[in-house]
Amino acid sequence: MAEDKPLTAEEVHSAQESLKKGISFHENKQFRESIEEFKKAAMTHQSDSKHVEDLGAKLKSGSYKLQQESIAYMGCAAVHLNKLINGIDDAGRQELNVDESLMNAFKEWQ
């Protein structure tokens, strides 16, 4: 389980990069690729490995378009990244270089 190991700045950075790649793919209407990147971001240091699988099952059971599925995974990845950023210890936070546009978006959520 991920919660047994301490969260690292590298993991947060990896999740951030996957989210940014996913957004880029989504903007270019490459929805399959965006979904894969969003899944990677959402699975980084995940304490509940079934969470992303459960989301996928729910989406498959509906009649959603690929674009809508991508948006759902994007939301999942963004919420997870925000949780990672807020969950890192002070030492790890010093190493973080979080994208300013993402931080501004996350501040609006609080």
C-alpha positions in Angstrom: 0.0 0.0 0.0 1.2 3.5 -0.8 0.2 4.9 2.6 2.9 2.6 4.1 5.6 4.5 2.3 6.1 8.3 2.8 5.1 10.5 -0.1 8.0 12.0 -2.0 8.4 15.2 -4.0 9.3 13.0 -7.0 5.9 11.3 -6.8 4.1 14.6 -6.7 6.1 15.9 -9.6 5.3 12.7 -11.6 1.6 13.1 -10.9 1.7 16.7 -11.9 3.5 15.9 -15.2 1.0 13.2 -16.0 -1.9 15.6 -15.3 -0.4 18.3 -17.6 0.3 15.8 -20.4 -3.2 14.5 -20.0 -4.7 18.0 -20.3 -2.6 18.6 -23.4 -3.8 15.4 -25.0 -7.4 16.3 -24.1 -7.1 19.7 -25.6 -5.8 18.0 -28.8 -8.8 15.6 -28.8 -6.5 12.6 -28.1 -8.8 11.3 -25.5 -7.4 7.7 -25.2 -4.0 9.1 -24.5 -5.4 11.7 -22.1 -7.2 9.0 -20.1 -4.0 7.0 -19.8 -2.1 10.0 -18.4 -4.9 10.9 -16.0 -5.0 7.4 -14.7 -1.2 7.5 -14.2 -1.6 10.7 -12.2 -4.5 9.3 -10.1 -2.6 6.1 -9.3 0.5 7.9 -8.0 0.9 7.0 -4.3 -2.7 5.8 -4.3 -3.9 4.4 -1.0 -7.0 2.8 -2.6 -5.9 1.0 -5.8 -9.4 0.1 -6.7 -10.5 3.7 -6.9 -9.5 4.3 -10.5 -10.8 0.8 -11.5 -14.2 1.6 -9.9 -14.4 4.9 -11.8 -13.7 3.0 -15.0 -16.4 0.5 -14.3 -18.9 3.2 -13.6 -18.0 5.0 -16.8 -18.2 1.8 -18.9 -21.6 1.0 -17.4 -22.9 4.4 -18.7 -23.2 5.5 -22.3 -20.5 8.2 -22.0 -18.5 9.5 -25.0 -14.7 9.2 -24.8 -14.4 12.9 -24.3 -16.7 12.7 -21.2 -14.7 9.8 -19.9 -11.5 11.9 -20.3 -13.1 14.7 -18.3 -14.1 12.4 -15.5 -10.6 11.0 -15.2 -9.2 14.6 -15.4 -11.2 15.5 -12.4 -10.1 12.4 -10.5 -6.4 13.2 -11.3 -6.7 16.8 -10.4 -8.3 16.1 -7.0 -5.7 13.4 -6.3 -2.8 15.7 -7.2 -4.3 18.4 -4.9 -4.4 15.8 -2.1 -0.8 14.8 -2.8 0.4 18.4 -2.7 -1.4 19.0 0.6 -0.2 15.7 2.0 3.5 16.1 1.6 5.7 16.8 4.6 7.6 20.1 5.1 10.9 18.6 3.9 9.3 17.3 0.7 7.4 20.6 0.2 10.7 22.4 -0.1 11.6 20.2 -3.1 8.3 20.8 -4.9 8.0 22.9 -7.9 4.3 22.9 -8.5 2.9 24.5 -11.6 1.6 28.0 -10.7 -1.6 27.7 -12.8 -2.4 24.4 -11.0 -1.8 26.0 -7.6 -4.1 28.9 -8.5 -6.8 26.5 -9.5 -6.4 24.5 -6.3 -6.6 27.6 -4.1 -10.0 28.3 -5.6 -11.2 24.9 -4.4 -10.6 25.7 -0.8 
